[in-house]
Amino acid sequence: MGSSDNAKPTFHVEAAKKRVKELTKETMVSVPEGTGGSLALSDHQLGDPFSVHVSLAVEWNASLLTVLDVSFNKFADGLARALGDMTTPHLPVLHTVNLSSNNFTDASSDALVRFLNKAPALTHVDLSLNHLGMSCAKHLAAALPPQGLKALVSLDLSSNKLLDDGCDLICHALTSRKNALQSLTLSMNLLTDAAGIGLANMVAASSIRQLVVSGNLIGDYGASAIAFAMDRSTHLDALYLDGNAIGPPGVFAFLNILRSNPGKSYQVLCLDDNPTDQALIDQVSQTRLSHMLHACHPSCPVSGSLDLHGPHLFQQLDAYIDDALCKTTVRLLRSFPQLLDVNLSDNVIADCGALAIGFYLALNPTLTRLNLSGNQITDVGAFGLAKGLLVNSSLTELHVGSNRLGDAGVSSIYATSFDNKKSVLATIHVKGNLHSSEGDTIVHAIVQSKALATQLQEATPVVLDLSYVATS
């Protein structure tokens, strides 16, 4: 007969009920009792004395548990071992595990990964803000497909102690084995240029779509390698390298890559807070946004109406049109000769952007309606628009309301439409600007004058017959 000392621990529902009751009393949270769903215990100051409580709650709900969130507590290796030693072999529908902001260390990382491997449907894992290093990286790398974690799409290991060696282990596993991972976050792990090379190889060879390595020590060499890998990748869409040690050479590498492939766009390319010229970072940002704008609007809408309304555009670009992006916008408009209606309202276009739009209007496009309301155009920008209107013969409706136009700016637009004898501009909206009642009076006089001129022009001319009539 074998000794009972070697028998595996067994799960008892009555023991689980008791512990769950204690856990509910401590946290004032409704903990599921065999019904599954979400076990959400974030930010309750729980520590390892409650490890058994949590592991029994997980095991009791194992077959139906979908989310485990114990982030922002004080759990350490005790909980990791309790989860890893659970008797249940599978957590079949568990898809999200959030263990962020606790005190897990490498000492229990094998148990932690054993627990994760029990969940074949696991898609999102957050281990950020712990004390995990090389050992955890080793166990995670070994657990990646084809061994396990085949459904994993998001892994967050930020604010740990991976260092370059730990990063390399994970990158090598992702590079050499087919996997489903789309988002990898390794911020604040003291990564240097050495890790940058491994990251570059991983970006070029894997299906990763988002890479976040903010707040590390990656310099020009590592950044340049990642830039070239980004260009080779057919999947990467978002890259965060802010807060590293990248100087002008590294930033130039990204700028050159963007310029060399204008047909390729990225949702995010963040290089902020690096030791380089901010103007250079701004060039990268504007080039990226330019590519995004063209990618979102590759051809002229069949209707002839182009909607670049600020909030709508923000959903696409995560940015509004400012003066710099307005230049790209004008180039886009010029590439669509069939445009009839353009909505640029509620952006942040100021005077330089208005001047660029004025030049566009001077080219006499087929455009009949232009909406610039809700921007930041002042009298200076209005003068730029007026110069374009002076020779335009197609625009019939102009909206410049809710900008910063004064009397001079509003008057210049109206006066120009009067002076241009070929103008067909019949409607101008200026409500919500800074012009005074005196400016309104001037505008009213100009409108009346134009109406009178139009009336006289359209009236049937009186014909005076001066032909000679013979008298008898």
C-alpha positions as a Markdown table, in Angstrom:
| # | Residue | x | y | z |
|---|---|---|---|---|
| 1 | Met | 0.0 | 0.0 | 0.0 |
| 2 | Gly | 1.4 | 3.4 | -0.9 |
| 3 | Ser | 1.8 | 6.1 | 1.7 |
| 4 | Ser | -1.0 | 8.7 | 1.9 |
| 5 | Asp | 1.7 | 11.4 | 2.3 |
| 6 | Asn | 2.4 | 11.2 | -1.4 |
| 7 | Ala | -1.2 | 11.7 | -2.5 |
| 8 | Lys | -2.1 | 14.9 | -4.4 |
| 9 | Pro | -4.2 | 17.5 | -2.6 |
| 10 | Thr | -7.9 | 17.2 | -3.5 |
| 11 | Phe | -10.5 | 19.9 | -3.9 |
| 12 | His | -13.3 | 20.1 | -1.4 |
| 13 | Val | -16.3 | 22.3 | -2.1 |
| 14 | Glu | -17.1 | 22.9 | 1.6 |
| 15 | Ala | -13.6 | 24.2 | 2.2 |
| 16 | Ala | -13.9 | 26.5 | -0.9 |
| 17 | Lys | -17.3 | 27.8 | 0.4 |
| 18 | Lys | -15.7 | 28.7 | 3.7 |
| 19 | Arg | -12.8 | 30.5 | 2.1 |
| 20 | Val | -15.0 | 32.3 | -0.5 |
| 21 | Lys | -17.2 | 33.5 | 2.3 |
| 22 | Glu | -14.2 | 35.0 | 4.1 |
| 23 | Leu | -12.9 | 36.5 | 0.9 |
| 24 | Thr | -16.3 | 38.2 | 0.3 |
| 25 | Lys | -16.4 | 39.6 | 3.8 |
| 26 | Glu | -12.8 | 41.0 | 3.4 |
| 27 | Thr | -13.4 | 42.6 | 0.1 |
| 28 | Met | -17.1 | 43.3 | 0.0 |
| 29 | Val | -17.1 | 41.9 | -3.5 |
| 30 | Ser | -19.5 | 39.3 | -4.8 |
| 31 | Val | -17.3 | 36.2 | -5.5 |
| 32 | Pro | -18.8 | 33.6 | -7.9 |
| 33 | Glu | -19.6 | 30.3 | -6.2 |
| 34 | Gly | -19.2 | 27.7 | -9.0 |
| 35 | Thr | -21.1 | 29.9 | -11.5 |
| 36 | Gly | -17.9 | 31.2 | -13.2 |
| 37 | Gly | -17.7 | 34.5 | -15.0 |
| 38 | Ser | -15.3 | 37.1 | -13.7 |
| 39 | Leu | -13.4 | 37.0 | -10.5 |
| 40 | Ala | -12.5 | 40.6 | -10.0 |
| 41 | Leu | -10.5 | 41.4 | -6.9 |
| 42 | Ser | -8.5 | 44.4 | -8.0 |
| 43 | Asp | -7.1 | 47.0 | -5.5 |
| 44 | His | -8.2 | 45.4 | -2.2 |
| 45 | Gln | -4.8 | 45.4 | -0.4 |
| 46 | Leu | -4.9 | 41.6 | -0.4 |
| 47 | Gly | -1.7 | 39.7 | 0.3 |
| 48 | Asp | -0.5 | 36.1 | 0.5 |
| 49 | Pro | -2.6 | 35.3 | 3.6 |
| 50 | Phe | -5.5 | 35.2 | 1.1 |
| 51 | Ser | -3.6 | 33.1 | -1.5 |
| 52 | Val | -5.5 | 29.9 | -0.6 |
| 53 | His | -8.8 | 31.8 | -0.7 |
| 54 | Val | -8.2 | 33.1 | -4.2 |
| 55 | Ser | -6.9 | 29.7 | -5.5 |
| 56 | Leu | -9.9 | 27.9 | -4.1 |
| 57 | Ala | -12.2 | 30.4 | -5.6 |
| 58 | Val | -10.5 | 29.9 | -9.0 |
| 59 | Glu | -10.7 | 26.1 | -8.7 |
| 60 | Trp | -14.3 | 26.1 | -7.6 |
| 61 | Asn | -15.2 | 28.2 | -10.8 |
| 62 | Ala | -12.6 | 26.5 | -13.0 |
| 63 | Ser | -14.9 | 25.2 | -15.7 |
| 64 | Leu | -16.7 | 28.5 | -16.3 |
| 65 | Leu | -14.2 | 31.2 | -15.1 |
| 66 | Thr | -13.5 | 33.8 | -17.9 |
| 67 | Val | -11.5 | 36.5 | -16.1 |
| 68 | Leu | -9.1 | 36.6 | -13.1 |
| 69 | Asp | -8.1 | 40.1 | -12.0 |
| 70 | Val | -6.1 | 40.4 | -8.8 |
| 71 | Ser | -4.2 | 43.5 | -9.9 |
| 72 | Phe | -3.0 | 46.3 | -7.5 |
| 73 | Asn | -2.8 | 44.1 | -4.4 |
| 74 | Lys | 0.1 | 42.8 | -2.3 |
| 75 | Phe | 0.2 | 39.2 | -3.5 |
| 76 | Ala | 3.6 | 37.5 | -3.9 |
| 77 | Asp | 5.0 | 34.0 | -4.5 |
| 78 | Gly | 2.4 | 32.4 | -2.2 |
| 79 | Leu | -0.4 | 33.1 | -4.6 |
| 80 | Ala | 1.7 | 32.1 | -7.6 |
| 81 | Arg | 2.4 | 28.7 | -6.0 |
| 82 | Ala | -1.2 | 28.2 | -4.8 |
| 83 | Leu | -2.4 | 28.8 | -8.4 |
| 84 | Gly | 0.3 | 26.6 | -9.9 |
| 85 | Asp | -0.5 | 23.7 | -7.5 |
| 86 | Met | -4.3 | 23.7 | -8.1 |
| 87 | Thr | -5.6 | 20.2 | -8.7 |
| 88 | Thr | -7.8 | 21.2 | -11.6 |
| 89 | Pro | -6.1 | 20.3 | -14.9 |
| 90 | His | -7.9 | 22.9 | -17.1 |
| 91 | Leu | -9.5 | 26.3 | -17.1 |
| 92 | Pro | -11.2 | 25.9 | -20.4 |
| 93 | Val | -12.8 | 29.3 | -20.9 |
| 94 | Leu | -10.4 | 31.6 | -19.0 |
| 95 | His | -9.3 | 34.3 | -21.4 |
| 96 | Thr | -7.9 | 37.1 | -19.3 |
| 97 | Val | -5.5 | 37.1 | -16.4 |
| 98 | Asn | -4.4 | 40.3 | -14.7 |
| 99 | Leu | -1.8 | 40.0 | -12.0 |
| 100 | Ser | -0.4 | 43.5 | -12.5 |
| 101 | Ser | 1.1 | 45.6 | -9.6 |
| 102 | Asn | 1.8 | 42.9 | -7.0 |
| 103 | Asn | 5.0 | 41.4 | -5.7 |
| 104 | Phe | 5.6 | 38.3 | -7.7 |
| 105 | Thr | 9.2 | 37.3 | -8.2 |
| 106 | Asp | 11.3 | 34.8 | -10.2 |
| 107 | Ala | 11.2 | 32.4 | -7.3 |
| 108 | Ser | 7.7 | 31.3 | -8.2 |
| 109 | Ser | 7.6 | 32.1 | -11.9 |
| 110 | Asp | 7.6 | 28.4 | -12.8 |
| 111 | Ala | 4.4 | 27.9 | -10.8 |
| 112 | Leu | 2.9 | 31.1 | -12.3 |
| 113 | Val | 3.5 | 29.8 | -15.8 |
| 114 | Arg | 2.2 | 26.4 | -14.9 |
| 115 | Phe | -1.1 | 28.1 | -13.9 |
| 116 | Leu | -1.2 | 30.0 | -17.2 |
| 117 | Asn | -0.7 | 26.8 | -19.2 |
| 118 | Lys | -3.9 | 25.4 | -17.7 |
| 119 | Ala | -5.9 | 27.9 | -19.8 |
| 120 | Pro | -5.9 | 26.9 | -23.4 |
| 121 | Ala | -8.2 | 29.8 | -24.4 |
| 122 | Leu | -6.0 | 32.4 | -22.6 |
| 123 | Thr | -5.7 | 35.6 | -24.8 |
| 124 | His | -4.6 | 38.4 | -22.5 |
| 125 | Val | -1.9 | 38.2 | -19.7 |
| 126 | Asp | -0.8 | 41.2 | -17.7 |
| 127 | Leu | 2.2 | 40.6 | -15.4 |
| 128 | Ser | 3.3 | 44.3 | -15.3 |
| 129 | Leu | 4.6 | 46.1 | -12.2 |
| 130 | Asn | 6.1 | 43.0 | -10.5 |
| 131 | His | 9.6 | 41.8 | -9.8 |
| 132 | Leu | 10.0 | 39.2 | -12.6 |
| 133 | Gly | 13.2 | 38.7 | -14.4 |
| 134 | Met | 15.3 | 36.2 | -16.3 |
| 135 | Ser | 13.7 | 33.0 | -14.8 |
| 136 | Cys | 10.2 | 34.2 | -15.6 |
| 137 | Ala | 11.3 | 35.0 | -19.2 |
| 138 | Lys | 12.8 | 31.5 | -19.5 |
| 139 | His | 9.6 | 29.8 | -18.3 |
| 140 | Leu | 7.4 | 32.0 | -20.5 |
| 141 | Ala | 9.5 | 31.4 | -23.5 |
| 142 | Ala | 9.3 | 27.7 | -23.0 |
| 143 | Ala | 5.6 | 27.9 | -22.6 |
| 144 | Leu | 4.9 | 29.7 | -25.9 |
| 145 | Pro | 3.6 | 27.8 | -28.9 |
| 146 | Pro | 3.8 | 25.1 | -29.9 |
| 147 | Gln | 4.1 | 24.0 | -26.3 |
| 148 | Gly | 1.2 | 26.1 | -24.9 |
| 149 | Leu | -0.4 | 29.5 | -24.8 |
| 150 | Lys | -1.5 | 29.0 | -28.4 |
| 151 | Ala | -4.3 | 31.6 | -28.1 |
| 152 | Leu | -2.3 | 34.3 | -26.4 |
| 153 | Val | -2.6 | 37.7 | -28.3 |
| 154 | Ser | -1.5 | 40.2 | -25.6 |
| 155 | Leu | 1.4 | 40.0 | -23.1 |
| 156 | Asp | 2.4 | 42.8 | -20.8 |
| 157 | Leu | 5.6 | 42.5 | -18.8 |
| 158 | Ser | 6.3 | 46.1 | -18.3 |
| 159 | Ser | 8.0 | 47.5 | -15.2 |
| 160 | Asn | 9.8 | 44.2 | -14.3 |
| 161 | Lys | 13.4 | 43.2 | -14.3 |
| 162 | Leu | 13.8 | 41.3 | -17.6 |
| 163 | Leu | 17.0 | 43.2 | -18.7 |
| 164 | Asp | 18.4 | 42.4 | -22.2 |
| 165 | Asp | 18.9 | 38.6 | -21.6 |
| 166 | Gly | 15.3 | 38.1 | -20.5 |
| 167 | Cys | 14.0 | 40.1 | -23.5 |
| 168 | Asp | 16.2 | 38.1 | -25.9 |
| 169 | Leu | 14.7 | 34.8 | -24.6 |
| 170 | Ile | 11.1 | 36.0 | -25.3 |
| 171 | Cys | 12.0 | 37.6 | -28.6 |
| 172 | His | 13.8 | 34.4 | -29.8 |
| 173 | Ala | 10.8 | 32.3 | -28.9 |
| 174 | Leu | 8.4 | 34.6 | -30.8 |
| 175 | Thr | 10.8 | 34.8 | -33.8 |
| 176 | Ser | 11.4 | 31.0 | -34.1 |
| 177 | Arg | 8.0 | 29.6 | -33.4 |
| 178 | Lys | 4.6 | 30.3 | -34.9 |
| 179 | Asn | 2.3 | 32.1 | -32.5 |
| 180 | Ala | -0.7 | 34.3 | -32.3 |
| 181 | Leu | 0.8 | 37.2 | -30.2 |
| 182 | Gln | -0.2 | 40.6 | -31.5 |
| 183 | Ser | 0.7 | 42.9 | -28.6 |
| 184 | Leu | 3.9 | 42.8 | -26.5 |
| 185 | Thr | 4.7 | 45.4 | -23.8 |
| 186 | Leu | 8.2 | 45.5 | -22.3 |
| 187 | Ser | 8.3 | 49.1 | -21.0 |
| 188 | Met | 10.6 | 49.9 | -18.1 |
| 189 | Asn | 12.8 | 46.8 | -18.1 |
| 190 | Leu | 16.2 | 48.5 | -18.5 |
| 191 | Leu | 16.5 | 47.3 | -22.1 |
| 192 | Thr | 19.5 | 48.6 | -24.1 |
| 193 | Asp | 20.6 | 48.5 | -27.8 |
| 194 | Ala | 21.5 | 44.8 | -27.3 |
| 195 | Ala | 17.8 | 44.1 | -26.7 |
| 196 | Gly | 16.9 | 46.4 | -29.6 |
| 197 | Ile | 18.5 | 43.9 | -32.0 |
| 198 | Gly | 16.5 | 41.0 | -30.7 |
| 199 | Leu | 13.3 | 43.1 | -30.8 |
| 200 | Ala | 14.1 | 44.1 | -34.4 |
| 201 | Asn | 14.5 | 40.4 | -35.4 |
| 202 | Met | 11.2 | 39.6 | -33.7 |
| 203 | Val | 9.3 | 42.5 | -35.4 |
| 204 | Ala | 10.5 | 41.5 | -38.8 |
| 205 | Ala | 9.7 | 37.8 | -38.5 |
| 206 | Ser | 6.6 | 37.6 | -36.3 |
| 207 | Ser | 3.0 | 38.6 | -36.6 |
| 208 | Ile | 3.3 | 41.3 | -33.8 |
| 209 | Arg | 1.1 | 44.3 | -34.5 |
| 210 | Gln | 1.9 | 46.4 | -31.4 |
| 211 | Leu | 5.2 | 46.7 | -29.6 |
| 212 | Val | 5.6 | 48.9 | -26.5 |
| 213 | Val | 9.2 | 49.4 | -25.2 |
| 214 | Ser | 8.8 | 52.9 | -23.6 |
| 215 | Gly | 11.0 | 54.0 | -20.8 |
| 216 | Asn | 14.0 | 51.9 | -21.5 |
| 217 | Leu | 17.6 | 52.7 | -22.5 |
| 218 | Ile | 17.5 | 51.9 | -26.2 |
| 219 | Gly | 19.8 | 54.2 | -28.2 |
| 220 | Asp | 20.4 | 55.0 | -31.9 |
| 221 | Tyr | 21.8 | 51.6 | -32.8 |
| 222 | Gly | 18.8 | 49.6 | -31.4 |
| 223 | Ala | 16.3 | 52.2 | -32.7 |
| 224 | Ser | 17.7 | 52.1 | -36.2 |
| 225 | Ala | 17.5 | 48.3 | -36.2 |
| 226 | Ile | 13.9 | 48.4 | -35.1 |
| 227 | Ala | 13.2 | 51.1 | -37.8 |
| 228 | Phe | 14.4 | 48.9 | -40.6 |
| 229 | Ala | 12.6 | 45.9 | -39.1 |
| 230 | Met | 9.4 | 47.9 | -39.0 |
| 231 | Asp | 9.7 | 48.6 | -42.7 |
| 232 | Arg | 10.1 | 44.8 | -43.4 |
| 233 | Ser | 7.2 | 43.8 | -41.2 |
| 234 | Thr | 3.8 | 43.2 | -42.8 |
| 235 | His | 2.0 | 43.3 | -39.5 |
| 236 | Leu | 3.4 | 46.0 | -37.2 |
| 237 | Asp | 1.0 | 48.9 | -36.9 |
| 238 | Ala | 1.9 | 50.6 | -33.5 |
| 239 | Leu | 5.3 | 51.2 | -32.0 |
| 240 | Tyr | 6.1 | 53.0 | -28.8 |
| 241 | Leu | 9.7 | 54.0 | -28.2 |
| 242 | Asp | 9.1 | 57.1 | -26.1 |
| 243 | Gly | 11.4 | 57.8 | -23.2 |
| 244 | Asn | 14.5 | 56.0 | -24.4 |
| 245 | Ala | 18.0 | 57.2 | -25.3 |
| 246 | Ile | 17.4 | 57.8 | -29.0 |
| 247 | Gly | 19.3 | 60.8 | -30.5 |
| 248 | Pro | 19.0 | 62.4 | -34.0 |
| 249 | Pro | 20.6 | 59.5 | -35.9 |
| 250 | Gly | 18.0 | 57.1 | -34.5 |
| 251 | Val | 15.1 | 59.4 | -35.2 |
| 252 | Phe | 16.4 | 60.1 | -38.7 |
| 253 | Ala | 16.3 | 56.4 | -39.4 |
| 254 | Phe | 12.6 | 56.4 | -38.8 |
| 255 | Leu | 12.0 | 59.5 | -40.8 |
| 256 | Asn | 14.0 | 58.1 | -43.8 |
| 257 | Ile | 12.0 | 54.8 | -43.6 |
| 258 | Leu | 8.7 | 56.7 | -43.6 |
| 259 | Arg | 9.8 | 58.9 | -46.5 |
| 260 | Ser | 11.0 | 55.9 | -48.6 |
| 261 | Asn | 7.7 | 54.1 | -48.3 |
| 262 | Pro | 4.8 | 56.6 | -48.4 |
| 263 | Gly | 2.3 | 53.9 | -49.3 |
| 264 | Lys | 2.8 | 52.3 | -45.8 |
| 265 | Ser | 1.0 | 53.7 | -42.8 |
| 266 | Tyr | 1.2 | 53.2 | -39.0 |
| 267 | Gln | -1.5 | 53.9 | -36.5 |
| 268 | Val | 1.1 | 54.8 | -33.8 |
| 269 | Leu | 4.8 | 55.7 | -34.0 |
| 270 | Cys | 5.7 | 57.4 | -30.7 |
| 271 | Leu | 9.3 | 58.8 | -30.2 |
| 272 | Asp | 8.5 | 61.5 | -27.7 |
| 273 | Asp | 10.8 | 62.2 | -24.7 |
| 274 | Asn | 14.0 | 61.1 | -26.3 |
| 275 | Pro | 17.2 | 63.2 | -26.2 |
| 276 | Thr | 16.8 | 64.8 | -29.7 |
| 277 | Asp | 15.5 | 67.8 | -31.4 |
| 278 | Gln | 11.7 | 68.1 | -30.9 |
| 279 | Ala | 11.3 | 69.5 | -34.4 |
| 280 | Leu | 12.8 | 66.3 | -35.8 |
| 281 | Ile | 10.3 | 64.2 | -33.8 |
| 282 | Asp | 7.5 | 66.4 | -35.1 |
| 283 | Gln | 8.7 | 65.7 | -38.7 |
| 284 | Val | 8.3 | 62.0 | -38.0 |
| 285 | Ser | 4.9 | 62.6 | -36.5 |
| 286 | Gln | 3.7 | 64.7 | -39.4 |
| 287 | Thr | 5.0 | 62.3 | -42.0 |
| 288 | Arg | 3.2 | 59.4 | -40.3 |
| 289 | Leu | 0.0 | 61.4 | -40.1 |
| 290 | Ser | 0.3 | 62.3 | -43.8 |
| 291 | His | 0.5 | 58.7 | -44.7 |
| 292 | Met | -2.4 | 57.8 | -42.5 |
| 293 | Leu | -4.6 | 60.5 | -44.0 |
| 294 | His | -3.9 | 59.2 | -47.6 |
| 295 | Ala | -4.4 | 55.6 | -46.5 |
| 296 | Cys | -7.8 | 56.6 | -45.0 |
| 297 | His | -8.9 | 58.4 | -48.2 |
| 298 | Pro | -7.2 | 56.6 | -51.1 |
| 299 | Ser | -9.6 | 57.9 | -53.7 |
| 300 | Cys | -12.2 | 60.6 | -54.3 |
| 301 | Pro | -15.6 | 59.6 | -52.8 |
| 302 | Val | -18.2 | 58.8 | -55.5 |
| 303 | Ser | -20.6 | 61.4 | -53.9 |
| 304 | Gly | -18.0 | 64.1 | -54.3 |
| 305 | Ser | -18.2 | 64.9 | -50.6 |
| 306 | Leu | -15.2 | 64.5 | -48.4 |
| 307 | Asp | -15.8 | 64.4 | -44.6 |
| 308 | Leu | -12.8 | 65.5 | -42.6 |
| 309 | His | -14.8 | 66.7 | -39.7 |
| 310 | Gly | -12.5 | 66.8 | -36.6 |
| 311 | Pro | -14.1 | 64.3 | -34.3 |
| 312 | His | -14.6 | 61.9 | -37.2 |
| 313 | Leu | -11.0 | 62.3 | -38.3 |
| 314 | Phe | -9.8 | 61.8 | -34.7 |
| 315 | Gln | -11.2 | 58.3 | -34.7 |
| 316 | Gln | -9.1 | 57.5 | -37.8 |
| 317 | Leu | -5.9 | 59.3 | -37.0 |
| 318 | Asp | -6.0 | 60.0 | -33.3 |
| 319 | Ala | -5.3 | 63.6 | -34.3 |
| 320 | Tyr | -7.0 | 66.7 | -35.6 |
| 321 | Ile | -5.9 | 68.7 | -38.7 |
| 322 | Asp | -3.6 | 71.5 | -37.7 |
| 323 | Asp | -1.6 | 73.9 | -39.8 |
| 324 | Ala | 1.1 | 71.3 | -40.6 |
| 325 | Leu | -1.3 | 68.5 | -41.5 |
| 326 | Cys | -3.4 | 71.1 | -43.5 |
| 327 | Lys | -0.7 | 71.2 | -46.1 |
| 328 | Thr | -1.0 | 67.5 | -46.6 |
| 329 | Thr | -4.8 | 67.9 | -46.6 |
| 330 | Val | -4.6 | 70.5 | -49.4 |
| 331 | Arg | -2.5 | 68.1 | -51.5 |
| 332 | Leu | -5.1 | 65.4 | -50.9 |
| 333 | Leu | -7.9 | 67.8 | -52.1 |
| 334 | Arg | -5.9 | 68.7 | -55.2 |
| 335 | Ser | -5.6 | 65.1 | -56.1 |
| 336 | Phe | -9.4 | 64.8 | -56.2 |
| 337 | Pro | -10.5 | 67.1 | -59.0 |
| 338 | Gln | -14.1 | 65.9 | -58.8 |
| 339 | Leu | -14.7 | 67.1 | -55.2 |
| 340 | Leu | -17.8 | 69.2 | -54.7 |
| 341 | Asp | -18.1 | 69.4 | -50.9 |
| 342 | Val | -15.4 | 69.4 | -48.2 |
| 343 | Asn | -16.0 | 69.4 | -44.4 |
| 344 | Leu | -13.0 | 70.6 | -42.4 |
| 345 | Ser | -15.0 | 71.8 | -39.4 |
| 346 | Asp | -14.0 | 71.3 | -35.7 |
| 347 | Asn | -10.3 | 70.8 | -36.3 |
| 348 | Val | -7.4 | 73.1 | -35.2 |
| 349 | Ile | -6.6 | 74.8 | -38.4 |
| 350 | Ala | -5.1 | 78.3 | -37.9 |
| 351 | Asp | -3.8 | 81.0 | -40.2 |
| 352 | Cys | -1.1 | 79.1 | -42.1 |
| 353 | Gly | -3.6 | 76.4 | -42.8 |
| 354 | Ala | -6.2 | 78.9 | -44.0 |
| 355 | Leu | -3.6 | 80.5 | -46.3 |
| 356 | Ala | -2.9 | 77.0 | -47.8 |
| 357 | Ile | -6.6 | 76.5 | -48.4 |
| 358 | Gly | -6.8 | 80.0 | -49.9 |
| 359 | Phe | -4.2 | 79.0 | -52.5 |
| 360 | Tyr | -6.3 | 75.9 | -53.2 |
| 361 | Leu | -9.4 | 78.0 | -53.8 |
| 362 | Ala | -7.4 | 80.2 | -56.2 |
| 363 | Leu | -6.8 | 77.2 | -58.4 |
| 364 | Asn | -10.5 | 77.3 | -59.1 |
| 365 | Pro | -11.4 | 73.6 | -58.3 |
| 366 | Thr | -14.9 | 72.3 | -58.9 |
| 367 | Leu | -15.6 | 72.7 | -55.1 |
| 368 | Thr | -18.9 | 74.3 | -54.4 |
| 369 | Arg | -19.2 | 74.0 | -50.6 |
| 370 | Leu | -16.4 | 74.4 | -48.0 |
| 371 | Asn | -16.9 | 74.1 | -44.2 |
| 372 | Leu | -14.2 | 75.6 | -42.0 |
| 373 | Ser | -16.3 | 76.4 | -39.0 |
| 374 | Gly | -15.0 | 75.6 | -35.5 |
| 375 | Asn | -11.3 | 76.1 | -36.2 |
| 376 | Gln | -8.7 | 78.7 | -35.0 |
| 377 | Ile | -8.6 | 81.1 | -37.9 |
| 378 | Thr | -8.0 | 84.8 | -37.2 |
| 379 | Asp | -8.1 | 87.9 | -39.4 |
| 380 | Val | -4.7 | 86.9 | -40.9 |
| 381 | Gly | -6.1 | 83.6 | -42.1 |
| 382 | Ala | -9.2 | 85.3 | -43.4 |
| 383 | Phe | -7.1 | 87.5 | -45.6 |
| 384 | Gly | -5.5 | 84.4 | -47.0 |
| 385 | Leu | -8.9 | 82.9 | -47.7 |
| 386 | Ala | -10.0 | 86.2 | -49.3 |
| 387 | Lys | -7.1 | 86.1 | -51.8 |
| 388 | Gly | -8.2 | 82.8 | -53.0 |
| 389 | Leu | -11.8 | 83.9 | -53.2 |
| 390 | Leu | -10.8 | 86.9 | -55.3 |
| 391 | Val | -10.3 | 84.6 | -58.3 |
| 392 | Asn | -12.6 | 81.7 | -57.5 |
| 393 | Ser | -15.6 | 81.2 | -59.6 |
| 394 | Ser | -17.0 | 77.8 | -58.4 |
| 395 | Leu | -17.6 | 78.1 | -54.6 |
| 396 | Thr | -21.2 | 78.8 | -53.7 |
| 397 | Glu | -21.2 | 78.2 | -49.9 |
| 398 | Leu | -18.6 | 79.0 | -47.3 |
| 399 | His | -18.8 | 78.3 | -43.5 |
| 400 | Val | -16.2 | 80.1 | -41.3 |
| 401 | Gly | -18.4 | 80.4 | -38.2 |
| 402 | Ser | -17.0 | 79.8 | -34.7 |
| 403 | Asn | -13.4 | 80.9 | -35.5 |
| 404 | Arg | -11.5 | 83.9 | -34.3 |
| 405 | Leu | -12.3 | 86.4 | -37.0 |
| 406 | Gly | -12.7 | 90.1 | -36.2 |
| 407 | Asp | -14.3 | 92.9 | -38.1 |
| 408 | Ala | -11.4 | 93.1 | -40.6 |
| 409 | Gly | -11.4 | 89.4 | -41.3 |
| 410 | Val | -15.1 | 89.0 | -41.8 |
| 411 | Ser | -15.3 | 92.1 | -44.0 |
| 412 | Ser | -12.4 | 91.0 | -46.2 |
| 413 | Ile | -14.2 | 87.7 | -47.1 |
| 414 | Tyr | -17.5 | 89.5 | -47.9 |
| 415 | Ala | -15.8 | 92.3 | -49.8 |
| 416 | Thr | -13.8 | 89.9 | -51.9 |
| 417 | Ser | -16.9 | 88.0 | -52.9 |
| 418 | Phe | -18.3 | 91.4 | -54.0 |
| 419 | Asp | -15.2 | 92.5 | -55.9 |
| 420 | Asn | -14.9 | 89.2 | -57.8 |
| 421 | Lys | -17.3 | 89.7 | -60.6 |
| 422 | Lys | -17.1 | 86.0 | -61.5 |
| 423 | Ser | -17.9 | 84.9 | -58.0 |
| 424 | Val | -21.0 | 82.7 | -57.4 |
| 425 | Leu | -20.5 | 82.7 | -53.7 |
| 426 | Ala | -24.1 | 83.1 | -52.4 |
| 427 | Thr | -23.9 | 82.0 | -48.8 |
| 428 | Ile | -21.3 | 82.9 | -46.2 |
| 429 | His | -21.7 | 81.8 | -42.5 |
| 430 | Val | -19.7 | 83.8 | -40.0 |
| 431 | Lys | -21.8 | 83.4 | -36.8 |
| 432 | Gly | -19.8 | 82.8 | -33.6 |
| 433 | Asn | -16.7 | 84.8 | -34.4 |
| 434 | Leu | -15.2 | 87.9 | -32.7 |
| 435 | His | -16.5 | 90.6 | -35.0 |
| 436 | Ser | -18.5 | 93.5 | -33.5 |
| 437 | Ser | -21.9 | 95.0 | -34.3 |
| 438 | Glu | -20.0 | 97.5 | -36.4 |
| 439 | Gly | -18.6 | 94.6 | -38.4 |
| 440 | Asp | -22.1 | 93.3 | -38.9 |
| 441 | Thr | -23.2 | 96.6 | -40.2 |
| 442 | Ile | -20.4 | 96.6 | -42.8 |
| 443 | Val | -21.2 | 93.0 | -43.8 |
| 444 | His | -24.9 | 93.9 | -44.2 |
| 445 | Ala | -24.0 | 96.9 | -46.4 |
| 446 | Ile | -21.7 | 94.6 | -48.6 |
| 447 | Val | -24.5 | 92.0 | -48.8 |
| 448 | Gln | -27.0 | 94.6 | -49.9 |
| 449 | Ser | -24.7 | 96.1 | -52.4 |
| 450 | Lys | -24.0 | 92.6 | -53.9 |
| 451 | Ala | -27.7 | 91.8 | -54.0 |
| 452 | Leu | -28.4 | 95.1 | -55.8 |
| 453 | Ala | -25.6 | 94.6 | -58.2 |
| 454 | Thr | -26.9 | 91.1 | -59.0 |
| 455 | Gln | -30.4 | 92.4 | -59.4 |
| 456 | Leu | -29.3 | 95.1 | -61.8 |
| 457 | Gln | -27.2 | 92.6 | -63.7 |
| 458 | Glu | -30.1 | 90.2 | -64.1 |
| 459 | Ala | -32.7 | 92.9 | -64.9 |
| 460 | Thr | -33.9 | 93.3 | -68.6 |
| 461 | Pro | -32.0 | 96.2 | -70.0 |
| 462 | Val | -34.0 | 99.2 | -71.3 |
| 463 | Val | -33.5 | 99.5 | -75.0 |
| 464 | Leu | -33.6 | 103.0 | -76.4 |
| 465 | Asp | -34.4 | 103.0 | -80.1 |
| 466 | Leu | -32.6 | 105.9 | -81.7 |
| 467 | Ser | -33.2 | 104.7 | -85.2 |
| 468 | Tyr | -34.4 | 107.4 | -87.7 |
| 469 | Val | -38.1 | 107.3 | -88.5 |
| 470 | Ala | -39.1 | 109.1 | -91.7 |
| 471 | Thr | -42.0 | 111.4 | -91.6 |
| 472 | Ser | -44.3 | 112.2 | -94.5 |
